[in-house]
Amino acid sequence: MEMAITTVAMLACLQLKHYVVDYVLQPPWILRGKGNFRMIGGYVHAGGHAHGTAPGLHAGRSRIDACHPSRAR
């Protein structure tokens, strides 16, 4: 049951991150640059997703390792 709660919490955090990066933190110059490899906007947008995803996955991994000590490294 604890693993299910951790999984749902991680998914909720990732959904929140997706909303924040895609709508709240996206000025027009990033929106214009998405889909064009010659403009920096898409790269900044992807970086925002990466920076938002990494802490959430790290926290989830720590929680999973705490629940299952045999899997800890």
Secondary structure by P-SEA (a helix, b strand, c coil): caaaaaaaaaaaaaaaaaaaaacccccaaaaaaccccccaaaaaaaaaaaaaaaaaaaaaaaaaaaacccccc
